[in-house]
Amino acid sequence: MRPLRRRPKQLSEEPSLFQPARGGQGGLVLTGGGKGRDRNAASRPGSTAPGETDEPAELIALANLAETSEADLLTRQRARQIARRLAVSRPPRDDRARRGVGELTSVRWRGGSDEIDLDATLDVIAGNPLPEDDDVVVRERVRTRRSVVLVVDVSGSMKGERVRTAAATVGALSGELARDQLAVVAFWSDAAVLVRLGEQVDPRAVLDLLLRVPTQGLTNVAFALEVAGRQLVGVPPRDARVLLLSDCVHNAGPDPRLIAAGLPRLDVLLDTSGEDDVDLGRDLAKLGRGRCQLVRDHRDVATALTAVFADRIG
């Protein structure tokens, strides 16, 4: 692998992982990582090894949701515009699905289900005096759900218009993926799991939560991808994918390409409206067996996402 264009800062302590505070406290609390861990634990500079603390504490205050700024209203408007133009294809049917698992669907008979879809079968054999076995249509349960982790850069380089474009993208896409399993991870030098995989969250709530996370710190893409990978543990690789929304200006932690290569699939939506690292973004997507789509502003997002999700997983 060629050297990184930028030499990232090697961290003196492990990155931290946060989640929203419970009980409506309006902050992010530490759930694992460097802060609060045993300092004698074996580690190396730049390590992304996970850790836990027995004493969670509120560490990052989120903005007051009641104080809706004009910029937030603009972001919601952008999310609606993106959503109107999105054409995210459904995942392919899994004909290998086990009985009783997945969504009930009409399919050609292949020796499995004996629950005939009579109307659909009559439509198929109409005018055919010698129907074949596979002209019979049956009802089977087939798996059609993806597991998608949206990884959103909220580091200092993604402030202002860029982070609002990213938030609008997540708000729009979370509506399109309502039938799938979705997780949302925000990251800077640390990371926060805002939505765990499979949690049912209103798309507007996802957007609001992202808007409340302050843009800050360096950009540790490696740790963010590792957190995303942990969300997908136990998910069949053919159903799993990570979508990174970032400028890919990786300037903290180890080489993220090593993590990308271990993900089931990684697609990159790369903001080119300011400083960026297109070479790294393309490397990440190539190693992650996905696509890298360049966007200048929110108007490019729908087309880019449609292209990304047009590719079947696996």
C-alpha positions in Angstrom: 0.0 0.0 0.0 1.2 3.5 -0.8 2.0 5.8 2.1 -0.8 8.1 3.3 -0.7 11.6 1.8 -0.9 13.0 5.3 1.0 11.8 8.3 -1.7 11.4 11.0 -1.0 12.2 14.6 -0.4 9.1 16.7 -2.6 9.2 19.7 -1.2 9.0 23.2 -4.3 7.3 24.6 -7.0 5.1 23.1 -10.0 6.8 21.5 -13.2 7.0 23.5 -16.6 5.6 22.6 -19.8 7.5 23.6 -23.5 7.0 23.5 -26.5 9.3 24.2 -27.1 9.9 27.9 -30.2 8.1 29.3 -33.1 9.8 31.0 -33.1 12.9 28.7 -29.9 14.4 30.1 -29.0 15.8 26.7 -25.4 14.7 26.6 -23.1 11.9 25.4 -21.6 9.6 28.0 -18.5 7.5 27.9 -19.1 3.8 27.3 -15.6 2.6 26.3 -12.2 3.7 25.2 -9.3 5.7 26.7 -10.9 8.0 29.3 -11.7 6.2 32.6 -9.8 3.1 31.7 -7.0 1.5 33.6 -3.9 3.4 32.5 -1.8 0.3 33.2 -3.6 -1.7 30.5 -1.4 -2.8 27.6 -1.8 -0.4 24.7 0.2 1.4 22.0 0.0 4.9 20.6 -2.8 5.1 18.0 -4.4 1.9 19.2 -8.1 1.5 18.6 -8.7 -1.4 21.0 -12.1 -1.1 22.7 -12.5 -0.7 26.5 -15.1 -0.2 29.1 -15.4 2.0 32.2 -17.5 1.2 35.3 -18.2 4.8 35.9 -19.9 6.4 32.9 -20.0 10.2 33.2 -21.5 12.9 31.0 -18.7 14.3 29.0 -20.1 16.0 26.0 -23.0 18.4 26.3 -25.4 18.4 23.3 -27.0 21.6 22.0 -30.5 22.4 23.3 -32.9 20.8 20.9 -35.5 23.5 21.7 -33.2 26.1 20.2 -33.8 25.5 16.5 -31.7 27.8 14.4 -32.2 28.9 10.9 -29.3 26.6 9.8 -31.1 23.6 11.4 -34.3 24.5 9.5 -32.3 24.7 6.3 -30.7 21.3 7.0 -34.2 19.7 7.4 -35.3 21.3 4.2 -32.2 19.8 2.4 -33.0 16.4 3.9 -36.5 16.5 2.4 -35.1 17.6 -1.0 -32.6 14.7 -0.9 -35.3 12.2 0.1 -37.6 13.3 -2.8 -34.8 12.5 -5.3 -33.5 9.3 -3.7 -34.1 6.0 -5.5 -32.6 3.4 -3.2 -33.2 -0.1 -4.6 -34.3 -2.9 -2.3 -31.8 -5.6 -1.5 -32.0 -8.8 -3.6 -34.2 -11.6 -2.3 -32.4 -14.3 -0.5 -33.7 -17.6 -2.0 -31.6 -19.5 0.6 -33.6 -18.1 3.6 -34.9 -20.6 6.1 -38.6 -21.3 6.6 -40.2 -18.9 9.0 -37.4 -16.3 8.6 -37.8 -13.0 6.8 -40.6 -11.3 4.8 -43.5 -13.3 3.3 -43.1 -13.0 -0.5 -44.5 -14.6 -3.6 -41.8 -16.6 -5.4 -41.5 -19.4 -8.0 -41.8 -22.9 -6.5 -38.4 -24.6 -6.0 -39.4 -27.5 -3.9 -39.7 -25.6 -0.7 -43.0 -24.0 0.5 -46.3 -25.7 -0.3 -48.4 -22.6 0.3 -49.6 -21.8 -3.2 -50.3 -18.2 -4.3 -53.3 -19.2 -6.4 -53.9 -15.8 -8.1 -50.3 -15.4 -9.1 -50.1 -19.0 -10.3 -53.1 -18.6 -12.5 -51.6 -15.4 -14.0 -48.4 -17.3 -14.9 -50.0 -20.3 -16.5 -52.8 -18.5 -18.3 -52.6 -19.5 -22.0 -49.9 -22.1 -21.2 -51.3 -25.6 -21.8 -48.2 -27.4 -20.4 -47.1 -25.5 -17.3 -43.7 -26.4 -15.7 -43.1 -27.0 -12.0 -41.6 -23.5 -11.6 -44.7 -21.9 -13.1 -46.3 -22.5 -9.7 -46.0 -19.5 -7.4 -45.9 -20.0 -3.7 -45.6 -17.9 -0.6 -42.3 -18.1 1.2 -40.5 -16.0 3.8 -37.3 -14.6 2.3 -34.8 -12.3 4.0 -34.7 -8.8 2.3 -33.2 -6.7 5.1 -29.8 -5.0 4.9 -27.8 -4.0 7.9 -26.3 -0.5 7.2 -24.0 1.6 9.5 -23.9 5.3 8.6 -20.6 6.7 9.8 -20.7 10.5 9.9 -17.7 12.8 10.2 -18.3 15.6 12.7 -14.7 16.6 13.2 -13.4 20.2 13.0 -12.9 20.0 9.2 -16.5 19.1 8.6 -18.1 22.1 10.4 -20.6 24.5 8.9 -22.2 23.7 5.6 -20.3 20.4 5.3 -21.7 18.8 8.5 -25.2 20.1 7.6 -24.9 18.3 4.3 -23.9 15.1 6.0 -26.7 15.5 8.6 -29.3 16.1 5.8 -28.0 13.0 4.0 -28.4 10.8 7.1 -31.9 12.2 7.7 -33.0 11.5 4.1 -31.4 8.0 4.0 -32.7 6.8 7.3 -36.2 7.3 6.0 -35.4 5.2 2.9 -33.8 2.5 5.0 -36.7 2.3 7.4 -37.3 -1.4 6.6 -33.6 -2.3 7.1 -31.5 -2.4 10.2 -29.7 0.9 10.6 -27.0 2.3 12.9 -25.5 5.8 13.0 -22.0 6.5 14.3 -20.7 10.1 14.6 -16.9 10.5 14.9 -14.1 13.0 15.3 -10.9 11.9 17.2 -13.4 9.8 19.3 -16.7 8.4 18.2 -20.3 8.1 19.4 -22.9 5.5 18.6 -26.0 7.6 18.2 -28.3 4.8 17.0 -27.5 1.1 17.6 -28.1 -1.4 14.9 -31.8 -2.4 14.8 -33.1 0.4 17.0 -36.3 2.0 15.7 -35.8 5.7 15.5 -37.7 8.4 13.6 -35.6 9.8 10.7 -36.2 13.3 12.0 -34.9 12.3 15.4 -31.7 11.0 13.8 -31.2 14.2 12.0 -31.9 16.3 15.2 -29.4 14.2 17.2 -26.7 14.7 14.6 -27.3 18.4 14.6 -26.8 18.5 18.3 -23.4 16.9 18.3 -20.7 19.7 18.3 -18.2 19.6 15.5 -14.8 19.2 17.1 -11.4 17.6 17.2 -9.2 15.7 14.8 -10.4 13.1 12.2 -9.8 9.5 13.3 -11.4 7.5 10.4 -9.8 4.2 11.6 -11.6 4.2 15.0 -14.9 5.2 13.4 -14.7 2.2 10.9 -13.7 -0.1 13.8 -16.8 1.0 15.8 -18.9 0.4 12.7 -17.5 -3.0 12.2 -18.4 -3.9 15.8 -22.0 -2.9 15.1 -22.1 -5.5 12.3 -20.7 -8.5 14.4 -23.0 -11.5 13.7 -24.5 -10.0 10.6 -24.1 -12.2 7.4 -21.5 -10.3 5.2 -23.9 -10.4 2.2 -26.4 -8.3 4.2 -23.9 -5.8 5.8 -22.4 -2.5 4.6 -20.9 0.7 6.0 -21.4 4.1 4.4 -18.8 6.7 5.4 -19.7 10.4 5.0 -16.5 12.4 5.3 -13.9 14.6 3.6 -11.5 11.7 4.5 -8.9 14.2 5.9 -7.6 11.5 8.3 -5.2 13.2 10.7 -5.3 11.0 13.9 -4.8 7.4 14.6 -3.6 4.4 12.5 -4.1 3.8 8.8 -7.8 3.4 8.2 -7.2 1.3 5.1 -6.3 -1.7 7.3 -9.7 -1.5 9.0 -11.6 -0.9 5.7 -10.2 -4.1 4.2 -11.8 -6.1 7.0 -15.4 -4.7 6.6 -18.0 -6.6 4.6 -18.5 -3.6 2.3 -17.5 0.1 2.6 -18.9 2.9 0.5 -17.6 6.4 0.8 -19.6 9.6 0.2 -16.7 12.2 0.0 -17.4 15.9 0.5 -15.1 17.9 -1.9 -16.4 21.4 -1.0 -13.3 22.2 1.0 -10.1 20.4 2.1 -10.3 16.7 1.2 -8.3 13.6 0.6 -9.9 11.9 -2.5 -7.0 9.4 -2.8 -7.7 8.0 0.6 -11.4 7.9 0.0 -10.9 5.9 -3.1 -8.5 3.6 -1.4 -11.0 3.0 1.4 -13.8 2.1 -1.0 -11.6 -0.1 -3.1 -10.3 -2.1 -0.2 -13.9 -2.2 1.2 -15.2 -3.6 -2.1 -17.5 -0.5 -2.5 -17.8 2.8 -4.3 -16.4 6.2 -3.7 -18.8 9.0 -4.8 -17.7 12.7 -4.7 -20.2 15.3 -3.7 -19.8 19.1 -3.7 -23.0 20.0 -1.8 -26.4 18.5 -0.9 -27.6 18.7 -4.5 -25.2 15.9 -5.5 -26.1 13.6 -2.7 -29.2 11.8 -4.1 -27.5 10.8 -7.3 -24.5 9.6 -5.4 -26.5 7.5 -3.0 -28.6 6.0 -5.7 -25.4 4.9 -7.5 -24.1 3.4 -4.2 -27.2 1.4 -3.4 -27.7 0.2 -7.0 -24.9 -2.3 -6.3 -26.0 -5.5 -4.7 -24.2 -6.6 -1.5 -22.0 -9.6 -1.7 
